[in-house]
């Protein structure tokens, strides 16, 4: 299924677009580790995108997405810290 990503909030990682599904997207596994649920789309030349299946993700792409998510979280934490210290 191809989708137009023009009105969807998310971020790009190379030729992929990462979005958060509606509702609670932060989950906890049985070991108590937190993780984010994301939808990943491969962007095509016509600005349409095809959803990527979880089992077809490369370790490299997973690491790139995790790096971006960590940057967002660290920036949000820093902003909260700055707001508290004002």
C-alpha positions in Angstrom: 0.0 0.0 0.0 1.4 3.4 -1.0 0.8 6.5 1.1 1.2 10.2 0.6 3.3 11.4 3.6 2.6 15.1 3.0 0.4 15.5 6.1 2.0 13.0 8.5 4.3 14.1 11.3 7.6 12.3 11.6 11.2 12.4 10.6 13.5 11.3 7.8 16.3 8.8 8.1 18.0 8.6 4.7 15.4 7.3 2.2 13.0 6.3 5.0 10.3 8.3 6.9 9.5 7.4 10.5 6.2 8.2 12.2 4.6 7.4 15.5 1.3 5.5 15.5 -1.7 7.1 17.2 -2.1 6.5 20.9 0.5 5.3 23.4 3.7 4.6 21.4 6.1 4.2 24.3 6.0 0.6 25.6 7.7 -1.5 28.2 8.9 -5.1 27.6 8.9 -8.0 30.1 12.4 -7.0 31.3 11.3 -3.4 32.1 13.1 -1.9 29.1 11.3 1.0 27.4 11.0 1.3 23.6 9.1 3.4 21.1 6.7 1.8 18.5 7.2 3.4 15.1 5.9 3.0 11.6 8.6 3.1 8.9 8.0 4.0 5.3 10.4 3.8 2.4 10.1 7.0 0.4 9.9 6.7 -3.4 10.7 9.2 -6.1 7.1 10.3 -6.6 6.8 11.3 -2.8 4.7 8.2 -2.2 5.8 5.7 0.4 5.5 2.0 1.2 5.3 0.8 4.7 8.3 -1.4 5.7 7.8 -4.7 7.5 9.6 -5.0 10.8 11.4 -8.2 9.6 12.9 -6.5 6.6 14.7 -3.8 8.6 18.5 -3.8 8.6 20.5 -3.5 11.8 22.0 -0.3 10.4 18.6 1.3 9.8 17.4 0.3 13.3 20.6 2.0 14.7 20.0 5.1 12.7 16.4 5.4 13.8 17.4 4.8 17.5 20.1 7.5 17.2 17.5 10.0 15.9 15.1 9.1 18.7 17.8 9.5 21.3 18.6 12.9 19.9 15.0 14.0 20.3 14.7 12.6 23.8 18.0 14.3 24.9 16.8 17.6 23.4 13.5 17.3 25.2 15.2 16.5 28.5 17.5 19.5 28.1 14.6 21.8 27.3 12.8 20.6 30.5 16.0 21.1 32.5 16.4 24.6 31.0 12.7 25.5 31.8 13.1 24.3 35.4 16.3 26.4 35.9 14.6 29.6 34.7 
